Amino acid sequence: MIRNYKRTDIVPDLIAGSTAGAMMIPQGMAFGALSTLPPIVGLYISLFAPLTYFFLGTCRQISMGCIAVLSLMMADILDLYDENTKIAAASSTVYSTDNMTILFTDDISPDIQAKRIEVAAAVTFVVGMITILLSKLGLGFVTCFMSNSLITSFTVGVSIHVFTSQLKNGLGLKLERKSGLFKLPKTWYEVCIHLPETNIATLITWFICIIIIYLVKAQINDRFKKKMKIPIPIELIMVIFGTVASYYLELNSKYQVKIVEYIPKGIPSPKLPDVTLATDYLADGILIAVVSYAQTVALAKTFGLLHKYEIDPDQEMFACGGANVVCSLFSGYITAASVSRTVVVNGAGGKTQVTSLIACSIVLLVIVVLAPYFYYLPLCVLAAIIVVNLRGMFWKLTQLNPLRKQSKSDFIVWVVTFSVSVFVDVIPGLLAGIAVSFLLIIIITQQ
């Protein structure tokens, strides 16, 4: 790629890479927190995922990194781990673990959080190696069996879970995180009961951030994207402004607005994960990897077709596996291509994967130098970033009626996958969608 690089691509790649890097910082922190891991984990993924894809991928516009869907699915695995080790017990309960007595409160202790990071990394490493193996066996075509209706309905269903998970930070409530089947209805019920306990300062900050981010993204960046070479990095602006405002207004000490607190500076030393930790969660991890690859290859094919160059599905699968393996060595979890950032990179004129190198440089600067300065960043600001980024998913609900008229089989897959994903859980929803798809194929074939 570097050997054939054109000088004329330098400026557009620089603009697109800088824009992507500005988006990666707030989104990485937000989605890292969404996974119930420290926000810095999202920045590690935002650094190493695109860096790996630069060497292995075949799409020139894709922006790899943290995405909401996979972050929430990884949170489900960690919930299961918490359940298995009795960490998700009632607050202020004492357990004896490894000859050490730990008092569990609303905040997870550093030792337990470090173990949770190890579990996420172990699952990511194993599924990454499996993905690489499958790519070498030429199985990059497997996602062709997952219809657009199945993928869309699943991601919309997961988006409902993502939105619900942010109510705690947006309203300033102290809620016990629900796990297992039917956790979404349980969470809604819990939120309704605790609504009178809403922290008004947190709620106001959340709403203000949502309104500002939405207005800038929808009414300025989206509306005038043809006239603007670089979209306004409103998410990064809100992160900076929110941190400064939180510090000077003492939002945490005076109004009990929860903040990010300590963020370590520097890159962690590479560490080979203990693969035995992935044993109980391997099946869920493989399903997450399938979703990761499906979204990545779909985006790659879309932009490859748009710019008239070839995409190799097997190589894309290898790139996804490689990115997961590298991320796992640096405390990361399963990664994929981001729809929103990829669209922005393409709109900003990105020509090659050099945009990823530029974006990585910006993220690296934050990790090495600026990370501790986000200590006072309110969690509700990150919640606002996540919620606004879901608007495209929610908009797809309006396409359900046209789909019903166009194809009844696709409509059935959509409704079943979405309903099970929302009311039961995300993994059963994906499995239900796949089962219904195969059943309909058999019925149609018989007819």
Secondary structure as UniProt FT lines:
FT   TURN            3..4
FT   HELIX           7..9
FT   HELIX           10..34
FT   TURN            35..36
FT   HELIX           39..56
FT   STRAND          64..65
FT   HELIX           68..84
FT   TURN            85..88
FT   TURN            91..92
FT   STRAND          93..97
FT   TURN            98..99
FT   STRAND          100..104
FT   HELIX           110..136
FT   TURN            137..138
FT   TURN            140..141
FT   HELIX           142..145
FT   HELIX           148..165
FT   HELIX           167..171
FT   TURN            181..182
FT   HELIX           183..194
FT   HELIX           195..197
FT   HELIX           200..214
FT   HELIX           215..221
FT   TURN            222..227
FT   HELIX           234..249
FT   HELIX           251..255
FT   HELIX           275..281
FT   HELIX           282..307
FT   HELIX           313..329
FT   TURN            330..331
FT   STRAND          336..337
FT   HELIX           339..347
FT   TURN            348..349
FT   HELIX           354..365
FT   HELIX           366..370
FT   HELIX           371..374
FT   TURN            375..376
FT   HELIX           379..389
FT   HELIX           391..395
FT   HELIX           396..399
FT   HELIX           400..406
FT   HELIX           408..423
FT   HELIX           426..446
//
